[in-house]
Amino acid sequence: MIALLDTILAQTPAADVSGPAQINLLQAIVLGIVQGLTEFLPISSTAHLKVVPIALGWGDPGVAYTAVIQLGSIVAVLWYFWKDLTTITLGAVDAVMRRDYKSQEFQIALGIVLGTIPILFFGLLIKALVPDFDRSPLRSLTSIAIASIVMSLLLATAEKIGKRNRTYEKLTVSDGIFMGLAQAIALIPGCSRSGSTLTAGLFMGLERAAAARFSFLLGIPAITLAGLVELKGALGEGISDAGVAALIVGTISAFVFSYLSIAWLIKFLQTQNTWVFVWYRLAFGVAILTAIAGGAVKNA
């Protein structure tokens, strides 16, 4: 992993990553694939959407572009979990009508609502305090690498000590609140929304597949709002025909590969542990730090 990244980065030692890059259609497809494969796996889509284009010499696509193509991911998760969402929504409404607030559907629905509040609050706070977040030191490669390493260690700890004795049917409102707080950590680039919530779920004793399933449902409001806000901003600033085409192609690509990654991860975690993601994230972070220390890439 380290040798491979060093080799790639060495080919573009002076890549300009000072600002958002112009995206062509081929790059849009690749970035959509990266977004789709990493949004729902616990390895951080933000980190990979920053590192991969820089490694390929394309420059940083920027926060706005990456947030917009997340809409492809949200369509994928809505499609995959449509039956679950319908059951939860109708069940929650019925529970309110009957005042049965202990209903499983009501508990999950309320957990999703309350669990979304932390990331909205801190997201708005960051936007107000750090308007130029796209160029923030938190988006530097060093910060992303450190976040990846720290989160890999937390996931390893959760995998080691988590009891995994609670199924999806045993979810409560408190699970939504605590996983929502963990989800807010993902505002730090490199932490991974999926990774932080999956880690929290394991710490709370959920089975791996149950934690992943609820993580996906919990992420729907946050990913949707982020994509819509950035889409509005991009349209407000005005984008070229080529820019619109790149957004559309990237979003479609993200949709296809997001759906595939969701289906794969749910099936994988039914029988396997998360150590492959622990080791990958650790190697990913170490590889970036090694490349920076060796001068193969600027810490931008």
C-alpha positions as CSV (number, residue, x, y, z in Angstrom):
1,M,0.0,0.0,0.0
2,I,2.7,2.5,1.0
3,A,4.9,1.6,-2.0
4,L,2.0,1.8,-4.4
5,L,0.9,5.2,-3.2
6,D,4.5,6.5,-3.2
7,T,4.9,5.3,-6.8
8,I,1.7,7.1,-7.9
9,L,2.4,10.3,-6.1
10,A,6.0,10.4,-7.2
11,Q,4.8,10.7,-10.8
12,T,3.1,14.0,-9.8
13,P,5.4,15.5,-7.1
14,A,4.2,19.1,-7.7
15,A,0.5,18.6,-8.2
16,D,-1.4,21.8,-7.7
17,V,-4.0,21.1,-5.0
18,S,-4.5,24.7,-3.9
19,G,-8.1,24.8,-5.0
20,P,-11.0,23.1,-6.8
21,A,-10.0,21.5,-10.1
22,Q,-12.0,21.5,-13.4
23,I,-13.5,18.0,-13.8
24,N,-13.8,16.3,-17.2
25,L,-16.2,13.4,-17.9
26,L,-13.6,10.6,-17.4
27,Q,-12.5,12.1,-14.1
28,A,-16.2,12.5,-13.1
29,I,-16.8,8.7,-13.7
30,V,-13.7,7.8,-11.6
31,L,-14.7,10.2,-8.8
32,G,-18.2,8.8,-8.9
33,I,-16.8,5.3,-8.5
34,V,-14.6,6.4,-5.6
35,Q,-17.6,8.2,-4.0
36,G,-19.8,5.2,-4.4
37,L,-17.3,2.6,-3.1
38,T,-16.2,4.6,-0.1
39,E,-19.4,6.5,1.1
40,F,-20.8,3.5,2.8
41,L,-17.7,1.5,3.5
42,P,-16.1,2.6,6.8
43,I,-13.0,4.1,5.1
44,S,-14.0,7.8,4.4
45,S,-15.3,9.0,1.1
46,T,-14.0,12.5,1.9
47,A,-10.4,11.2,2.3
48,H,-10.5,9.2,-0.9
49,L,-12.1,11.9,-2.9
50,K,-9.2,14.2,-1.8
51,V,-6.3,11.7,-2.1
52,V,-7.2,9.8,-5.3
53,P,-7.5,12.8,-7.6
54,I,-4.3,14.4,-6.1
55,A,-2.5,11.1,-6.6
56,L,-3.6,11.0,-10.2
57,G,-2.5,14.6,-10.7
58,W,-6.0,16.0,-11.1
59,G,-6.0,18.3,-8.1
60,D,-8.6,18.6,-5.4
61,P,-12.2,18.6,-6.8
62,G,-13.4,20.6,-3.9
63,V,-16.1,20.3,-1.2
64,A,-18.9,21.5,-3.4
65,Y,-18.4,18.9,-6.2
66,T,-17.9,16.0,-3.8
67,A,-21.0,17.0,-1.8
68,V,-23.2,17.2,-4.9
69,I,-22.2,13.8,-6.3
70,Q,-23.2,12.4,-2.9
71,L,-26.8,12.8,-4.2
72,G,-26.1,9.7,-6.2
73,S,-25.2,7.8,-3.0
74,I,-28.4,9.0,-1.3
75,V,-30.6,7.8,-4.2
76,A,-28.9,4.5,-4.0
77,V,-29.5,4.1,-0.2
78,L,-33.1,5.3,-0.6
79,W,-33.6,2.7,-3.4
80,Y,-31.9,-0.1,-1.4
81,F,-33.8,0.6,1.9
82,W,-37.1,1.8,0.4
83,K,-39.0,-1.0,2.1
84,D,-37.4,-0.3,5.4
85,L,-38.1,3.4,5.1
86,T,-41.7,2.8,4.2
87,T,-42.2,0.4,7.1
88,I,-40.5,2.8,9.6
89,T,-42.5,5.8,8.4
90,L,-45.9,4.1,8.3
91,G,-45.3,2.3,11.6
92,A,-44.2,5.5,13.3
93,V,-47.3,7.4,12.1
94,D,-49.5,4.5,13.3
95,A,-47.7,4.5,16.6
96,V,-48.3,8.2,17.1
97,M,-52.0,7.7,16.3
98,R,-52.2,4.9,18.8
99,R,-49.9,6.7,21.3
100,D,-47.7,3.6,21.3
101,Y,-44.4,5.3,21.8
102,K,-42.6,2.0,22.6
103,S,-43.3,0.8,19.0
104,Q,-40.1,-0.4,17.3
105,E,-40.8,1.7,14.2
106,F,-41.4,4.8,16.4
107,Q,-38.2,4.2,18.3
108,I,-36.1,3.9,15.1
109,A,-37.8,6.9,13.5
110,L,-37.3,9.1,16.5
111,G,-33.7,7.9,16.8
112,I,-33.0,8.9,13.2
113,V,-34.5,12.4,13.8
114,L,-32.7,13.0,17.0
115,G,-29.5,11.4,15.7
116,T,-29.5,13.9,12.8
117,I,-29.5,17.0,15.0
118,P,-25.8,16.8,16.1
119,I,-24.4,16.8,12.6
120,L,-26.7,19.6,11.5
121,F,-25.8,21.7,14.5
122,F,-22.1,21.3,14.2
123,G,-22.2,21.5,10.4
124,L,-24.0,24.9,10.5
125,L,-21.6,26.0,13.2
126,I,-18.5,25.1,11.1
127,K,-20.1,26.8,8.1
128,A,-20.6,30.0,10.1
129,L,-17.2,30.0,11.8
130,V,-15.1,28.6,8.9
131,P,-16.7,29.9,5.7
132,D,-13.7,28.8,3.6
133,F,-13.7,25.3,4.9
134,D,-12.6,24.0,1.5
135,R,-9.2,25.4,2.3
136,S,-9.2,24.6,6.0
137,P,-6.2,22.8,7.6
138,L,-8.6,20.1,8.5
139,R,-8.7,19.1,4.8
140,S,-5.0,18.8,4.6
141,L,-3.5,15.4,3.7
142,T,-1.8,15.2,7.1
143,S,-5.1,15.8,9.0
144,I,-6.8,13.2,6.8
145,A,-4.1,10.7,7.4
146,I,-4.2,11.2,11.2
147,A,-8.0,11.0,11.3
148,S,-7.8,7.7,9.3
149,I,-5.3,6.2,11.7
150,V,-7.2,7.3,14.8
151,M,-10.5,6.0,13.5
152,S,-8.8,2.7,12.6
153,L,-7.7,2.2,16.2
154,L,-11.1,3.1,17.5
155,L,-12.8,0.6,15.2
156,A,-10.2,-2.0,16.2
157,T,-11.1,-1.4,19.9
158,A,-14.8,-1.6,19.2
159,E,-14.3,-4.8,17.3
160,K,-12.3,-6.2,20.1
161,I,-14.6,-5.3,23.1
162,G,-18.0,-4.9,21.5
163,K,-20.4,-7.6,22.7
164,R,-22.5,-7.7,19.5
165,N,-25.4,-9.2,21.3
166,R,-28.1,-6.8,20.1
167,T,-30.0,-7.2,16.8
168,Y,-31.6,-4.6,14.6
169,E,-35.0,-5.3,16.3
170,K,-33.6,-4.2,19.6
171,L,-32.6,-0.7,18.5
172,T,-33.8,2.2,20.7
173,V,-33.9,6.0,20.6
174,S,-30.7,6.2,22.6
175,D,-28.9,4.2,19.9
176,G,-29.9,6.9,17.4
177,I,-28.7,9.7,19.7
178,F,-25.3,8.2,20.4
179,M,-24.7,7.1,16.8
180,G,-25.8,10.6,15.8
181,L,-23.2,12.1,18.0
182,A,-20.6,9.8,16.5
183,Q,-21.9,10.8,13.0
184,A,-21.0,14.4,13.8
185,I,-17.4,13.4,14.2
186,A,-17.4,12.7,10.4
187,L,-17.4,16.5,9.8
188,I,-13.7,16.1,10.3
189,P,-12.4,15.0,6.9
190,G,-11.0,11.5,7.0
191,C,-13.1,10.2,9.9
192,S,-15.8,8.6,7.8
193,R,-19.5,8.9,8.6
194,S,-20.0,5.2,8.0
195,G,-16.9,4.4,10.0
196,S,-17.7,6.5,13.0
197,T,-21.3,5.3,13.3
198,L,-20.4,1.7,12.7
199,T,-17.8,2.0,15.5
200,A,-20.3,3.6,17.8
201,G,-22.8,0.8,17.1
202,L,-20.2,-1.9,17.9
203,F,-19.3,-0.1,21.2
204,M,-23.0,-0.1,22.1
205,G,-23.2,-3.9,21.6
206,L,-25.0,-4.0,18.2
207,E,-24.3,-6.8,15.8
208,R,-22.1,-5.7,12.9
209,A,-24.8,-6.0,10.2
210,A,-27.4,-4.2,12.5
211,A,-25.0,-1.4,13.2
212,A,-24.3,-1.0,9.4
213,R,-27.9,-1.1,8.5
214,F,-28.9,1.6,11.0
215,S,-25.8,3.6,10.0
216,F,-27.1,3.8,6.4
217,L,-30.6,4.8,7.5
218,L,-29.3,7.4,9.9
219,G,-27.1,8.9,7.2
220,I,-30.0,9.6,4.8
221,P,-31.0,13.0,6.1
222,A,-27.4,14.2,6.6
223,I,-26.1,13.2,3.2
224,T,-29.3,14.5,1.5
225,L,-29.1,18.0,3.1
226,A,-25.4,18.3,2.5
227,G,-25.8,17.5,-1.2
228,L,-28.8,19.8,-1.7
229,V,-27.1,22.7,0.1
230,E,-24.0,22.4,-2.0
231,L,-26.0,21.9,-5.2
232,K,-27.8,25.1,-4.5
233,G,-24.5,26.9,-4.0
234,A,-23.0,25.5,-7.2
235,L,-26.1,26.5,-9.2
236,G,-26.1,29.9,-7.6
237,E,-22.5,30.6,-8.6
238,G,-23.2,29.4,-12.1
239,I,-21.4,26.4,-13.7
240,S,-20.5,25.7,-17.3
241,D,-22.2,23.1,-19.5
242,A,-19.1,20.9,-19.0
243,G,-19.4,21.4,-15.3
244,V,-23.1,20.4,-15.3
245,A,-22.3,17.3,-17.4
246,A,-19.5,16.3,-15.0
247,L,-21.8,16.6,-12.1
248,I,-24.5,14.5,-13.8
249,V,-22.0,11.8,-14.8
250,G,-20.3,11.7,-11.4
251,T,-23.7,11.5,-9.7
252,I,-24.8,8.6,-11.8
253,S,-21.5,6.8,-11.3
254,A,-21.8,7.4,-7.6
255,F,-25.3,5.9,-7.6
256,V,-24.4,2.7,-9.3
257,F,-21.3,2.0,-7.1
258,S,-23.0,3.1,-3.9
259,Y,-25.8,0.6,-4.4
260,L,-23.2,-2.2,-5.1
261,S,-21.2,-1.3,-2.0
262,I,-24.3,-1.1,0.3
263,A,-25.4,-4.6,-0.9
264,W,-21.9,-6.0,-0.5
265,L,-21.2,-4.6,3.0
266,I,-24.5,-5.7,4.5
267,K,-23.9,-9.3,3.2
268,F,-20.2,-9.2,4.2
269,L,-20.9,-8.1,7.8
270,Q,-23.4,-10.8,8.4
271,T,-20.6,-13.3,8.5
272,Q,-17.3,-11.4,8.7
273,N,-15.6,-8.9,11.1
274,T,-14.3,-5.4,10.4
275,W,-10.6,-6.1,10.6
276,V,-10.1,-5.7,6.9
277,F,-11.2,-2.0,7.2
278,V,-9.1,-1.5,10.3
279,W,-5.9,-2.6,8.5
280,Y,-6.8,-0.7,5.3
281,R,-7.4,2.6,7.1
282,L,-4.3,2.2,9.1
283,A,-2.2,1.5,6.0
284,F,-4.0,4.3,4.1
285,G,-3.1,6.9,6.8
286,V,0.5,5.6,7.2
287,A,1.0,5.7,3.4
288,I,-0.1,9.3,3.1
289,L,2.2,10.4,6.0
290,T,5.1,8.5,4.4
291,A,4.5,10.1,1.0
292,I,4.4,13.6,2.6
293,A,7.5,12.9,4.7
294,G,9.3,11.7,1.6
295,G,8.4,14.8,-0.4
296,A,6.3,12.8,-2.9
297,V,3.3,15.1,-2.4
298,K,2.7,18.5,-0.8
299,N,0.7,18.6,2.4
300,A,-2.2,20.5,0.9
